[in-house]
Amino acid sequence: MSDTIDIKTLKAFLDGNHKAFETVFVAYYNKTKVFIDGYIKSEPDAEELTEDLFVNLWINRHSIDTSKSFNSYLHTIARNAAINFLKHKYVHDTYLMNNQEMEYSSTSEEDLIAKELGILIDELVKRMPEQRKMIYTLSRNDGLTNAEIAERLNTTKRNVESQLSLALKEIRKVISCFFLSIL
């Protein structure tokens, strides 16, 4: 960024002259954007940062030290804006990465619990009396209605309901004990 404005334009800008600000903006905007883009490697973000930088430059024009190089001042605030952007991006990306890891690990834990519970239920079903096991399997695995199960097993619908109720009661009891043991 080289000095491209004269001291008269700079003083007019510091006094609030909009035409002088426009001259400063036109003279430095592209150079500043390219400089910031060199740091952050994102043209849209560099453009937004440069626009914000010039808005803040206008707002804080009274605090600019005229005894020092305006070019150096602009260079310093552009560099600081880029560095602050990168710091914020790093913190944001780190947060997202950690948050995704936590979601993944909790999902893995939930998968493990579900798998263990499934194995426990399968073992329980294997140990059920033969008719109860058959009724439960036809109901839950094959999706048959109680009437269809009764017809297939040549029994009453009431018996199917009773056996299914007993099977579910056993399963609920085992599930309750399982969750109490992991707490």
C-alpha positions in Angstrom: 0.0 0.0 0.0 1.7 3.2 -1.1 0.7 6.7 -0.2 -1.6 7.8 -3.0 -3.5 10.7 -1.3 -2.1 14.1 -0.4 -2.1 15.7 3.1 -4.8 18.2 2.0 -7.2 15.3 1.2 -6.3 13.5 4.4 -7.0 16.6 6.5 -10.4 17.1 4.7 -11.2 13.4 5.4 -10.4 13.9 9.1 -12.6 17.0 9.2 -15.6 14.9 7.9 -15.6 15.7 4.2 -17.4 13.0 2.3 -15.7 13.7 -1.0 -12.3 13.3 0.7 -13.4 10.0 2.2 -14.5 8.9 -1.2 -11.1 9.7 -2.5 -9.4 7.8 0.3 -11.8 4.9 -0.3 -11.1 4.7 -4.0 -7.3 5.1 -3.5 -7.0 2.3 -0.9 -10.0 -0.1 -1.1 -8.6 -2.6 -3.7 -5.1 -2.6 -2.2 -6.5 -3.1 1.3 -8.8 -5.9 0.1 -5.9 -7.7 -1.7 -3.7 -7.3 1.4 -6.3 -8.8 3.7 -7.1 -11.6 1.2 -3.4 -12.5 1.3 -3.8 -13.2 5.0 -7.2 -14.9 5.1 -7.4 -16.6 1.7 -11.1 -15.8 1.2 -12.0 -13.1 -1.2 -15.7 -12.7 0.0 -14.5 -12.4 3.6 -11.7 -10.1 2.6 -14.2 -7.9 0.8 -16.4 -7.8 3.9 -13.5 -7.1 6.2 -12.3 -4.3 4.0 -15.7 -2.7 3.9 -16.0 -2.9 7.7 -12.5 -1.4 8.0 -13.5 1.6 5.9 -16.8 2.1 7.9 -14.8 2.0 11.1 -12.2 4.3 9.6 -14.9 6.9 8.9 -16.4 6.5 12.3 -13.0 6.8 14.1 -11.5 9.4 11.8 -11.0 11.8 14.7 -8.5 9.4 16.4 -6.2 9.1 13.4 -2.8 10.6 14.2 -1.8 12.9 11.3 1.8 13.2 12.4 2.3 9.5 11.4 2.0 7.9 8.0 -1.6 7.2 7.0 -0.4 4.4 4.8 1.2 2.7 7.8 -1.8 3.3 9.9 -4.1 1.7 7.3 -1.7 -1.2 6.9 -1.7 -1.9 10.6 -5.4 -1.8 11.0 -5.9 -4.0 8.0 -3.4 -6.5 9.3 -5.0 -6.5 12.8 -8.5 -7.0 11.2 -7.2 -10.0 9.2 -5.5 -11.5 12.3 -8.6 -11.0 14.4 -10.7 -12.6 11.7 -8.4 -15.6 11.6 -8.4 -15.9 15.5 -12.2 -15.8 15.5 -12.4 -18.4 12.6 -9.9 -20.7 14.5 -12.0 -20.5 17.7 -15.2 -21.1 15.7 -13.8 -24.0 13.8 -12.3 -25.6 16.9 -15.7 -25.3 18.7 -17.5 -26.9 15.8 -15.0 -29.7 15.6 -15.2 -30.4 19.3 -19.0 -30.2 19.2 -19.1 -32.7 16.3 -16.7 -35.1 18.2 -19.0 -34.9 21.3 -22.1 -35.7 19.1 -20.2 -38.6 17.5 -19.1 -40.0 20.8 -22.5 -39.7 22.3 -24.0 -41.4 19.3 -21.4 -44.2 19.5 -22.3 -44.6 23.2 -26.0 -44.7 22.3 -25.3 -47.3 19.6 -23.4 -49.4 22.0 -26.2 -49.3 24.6 -28.8 -50.1 21.9 -26.7 -53.1 20.7 -26.2 -54.4 24.3 -29.9 -54.0 25.0 -30.7 -55.8 21.7 -28.5 -58.7 22.7 -30.0 -58.9 26.1 -33.6 -59.0 24.7 -32.6 -61.7 22.1 -31.1 -63.8 24.9 -34.3 -63.3 27.0 -36.5 -64.3 24.0 -34.4 -67.5 23.5 -35.1 -68.5 27.1 -38.9 -68.0 26.9 -41.2 -71.0 26.7 -41.6 -72.2 23.1 -45.1 -70.9 22.5 -44.4 -67.5 24.0 -41.2 -67.2 22.0 -43.0 -68.1 18.8 -45.9 -65.6 19.5 -43.4 -62.8 20.3 -41.3 -63.5 17.2 -44.3 -63.6 14.9 -45.7 -60.3 16.4 -42.5 -58.3 16.6 -40.3 -59.7 13.8 -42.9 -60.7 11.3 -45.5 -58.0 12.1 -48.5 -60.4 12.2 -51.6 -59.3 14.1 -52.8 -61.3 17.1 -55.6 -62.8 15.0 -53.2 -63.9 12.3 -50.8 -65.5 15.0 -53.8 -67.3 16.6 -54.8 -68.7 13.2 -51.3 -69.7 12.3 -50.6 -71.4 15.7 -54.0 -72.9 15.9 -54.8 -71.2 19.2 -57.2 -68.5 20.5 -56.6 -64.8 20.1 -57.0 -64.5 23.9 -54.1 -66.9 24.4 -51.9 -64.9 22.0 -52.7 -61.7 23.8 -51.9 -63.2 27.1 -48.6 -64.8 26.0 -47.6 -61.5 24.3 -48.4 -59.6 27.4 -46.3 -61.9 29.5 -43.4 -61.6 27.0 -43.5 -57.8 27.0 -43.7 -57.8 30.8 -40.5 -59.8 31.0 -38.8 -57.6 28.5 -39.8 -54.4 30.3 -38.4 -55.8 33.6 -35.1 -56.7 31.9 -34.9 -53.3 30.3 -35.5 -51.6 33.6 -32.8 -53.6 35.4 -30.4 -52.9 32.5 -30.9 -49.1 32.7 -30.6 -49.2 36.5 -27.3 -51.0 36.2 -25.7 -48.5 33.8 -26.7 -45.4 35.9 
